[in-house]
Amino acid sequence: MRPIVLASALLLLNGATALAQEHTAHAIGPGALQWGPAPAFLPKGAQAAVLAGDPGKSGPFTVRLKMPSGYKIPAHQHPTDEAVTVISGAFNFGMGDKLDESKAQKLEPGGFVDLPANMNHFAVASGETVVQVNSMGPFEIKYVNPADDPRRTQ
C-alpha cells in the first residue's frame, strides 16, 4: 500500500509542477502598456490595456481602462466578480438599475471596490481616470437597459 501512496504522491507532484510551469512571471512598466481602443461592449472613448490573462478566455485576467473625463458606463452587470482599483483620477461608481450620479461613491487613487457577480452597477470618470480590473474570463457585460449597449448602435 505504501508504494502506491508514494507513487500517487509523486504523480500529483509532477502534475502540479507542470501546471506551475505554465504560468510564468512577467512585469510591465507603465510606459510599456499597450493601449488600444476599449472593446465594443463599452461606450466609445475609453482605452484598454491587457496586463495579464485573456479576458475572452476562461481564467483570471487583469486589464486597465483609461477613461476621459465625464466618461459614463451605464448600469450593467457581469456573471463574475469584478475587483476594481483606481490608479489615477476619480472613479465614481454606484449600485442600481440606472446611472444616477447622485448615488455614486467617489474613489480616488488607491481606492478599491469589489463588485459581486450579477450586481447592477454603473460608473462615471471625473477627470481622466485609469482603473485596473481583475476578474475571471470569459468577460461578459449585460446592460440593464439593452438600449445602452453600444454594440446595438454599430
N, C-alpha and C positions, 0 to 999 in steps of 0.2 A: 504494500500500500504506500509505503514511504517513497519508493522510486516514482510512483505515479504522481504523487503530490508534488515532488521535486520537478519532475518533467513538466507538469502543468504550470507550475510557477515560472519556470524558465520560458515556456512558450508565451505566457502572458507578459513577462518582462520584455521579451524580444518584440512582441506586438506593440507594447507601449513605447518602446524605444523607436520603432519605425514611425509611429504616429507623431512622436515628439520631433522627429527629424523633418517631417513635412512642414512644420511651422518654423520659419527662420526669422530671426530678428532683422529689422530694418529701421533706419532712422531717416527722417526727412526734416531738413532745416526749413524755416519759414520762407526763405527765398526760393526754395526748390519746389514748392507746391505747384501742381499743375492745375491751374484754374481753368474752367470752361463753363459754358452755359449750364445752368441748372437743368435737371431733367424736365421734360414736358409736363409732368404732373404737378409742377409748381408754377405759380404765376411768373410771367416773363420779368426779367430784370435782375434776377439773382445769378450768382455764380457758385459753382460747386467744385470741390477737390476731394478725391478719394484718398484717404491716408492708408487704410488697411482693409483687406477683405474685398468683397464684391457685393454691393447692395442688391444686385439682381439674382444672386445665388443664395442657396441655403448656407447659413453660418453667420458668425459675427462680422460686423463691419464698422468702420469709423470714417465719417465724412465731415468736411467743413462746408458751411454755407455762408456765403458773403452776400449781404442784402443791402441795397441802397436805403437811404433814409426814407421813412414812410412806407416801406415795403410791407405788404399785408398778405398773410396766408389765412384764407377763410377757415371757418370751423370744419374740422376734419378729424379722422381717427386712423389708427393703424392696428393691424392684428397682432402686433408685438409691442413690448415695452420699448420706450424711447427715452434715452438719457441725453439731456442737452446741457452743455457747458458754454457759458458766454466767454468768448475770447476777447472781443473788443466791442465797443458801442453799448447799446442798451437794447435788450430783448424783452419785449412786453408780451406776456402770454396770459391766457385765461382759459377757463373751462366753460363749456356750454355749447349750445346748438347753433349759435351765430356769433359773429365777430362783434364784440361790444367792448370798445376801448376803455369804457368807464369801469369795467370789471377786470381789467388786466393788471397783472402784477409785474413790476419792473425789476429786471435782473441786470446788473452791471457786470463788468469783467470779473471773472471768478465765480459768478453766480451759477447755480445749478438747479435743474428741475428733472425729476424722474417721473415720466408720464406713463401710467399703466396702459396696457393694451386695451383697445376698444373704448377709450375715454375721448369724448369730443373735446377738442381744444383748438385754439387759434393763436396767431402771433402777429406782432407788429414791430418793426425795427424803428428805433429812434436814433438818428444819425446812422452813418454806415456801420453795420453790425456784422460781426463774424461769430458764428456759433459752431460748436463741434457736436455732432450727433453720433452716439453709439447705440447700435441696435442689432437685431438679428434679421438676416435676409431670408427669403427674398422680401425686399422692402415694398410695401404697398401703402397706398393712401386712398381713403374713401371720404369724399366731401359730404357733409351733412346735406347741403343743397346741391344736387347734381349740376345745376346751372353754374356753380362756382368752379367746377372742374375745368381748368384751362385746356385740357385735351379735347373738350367738346367744341372749342372755337377754332381749332386748327384745321 
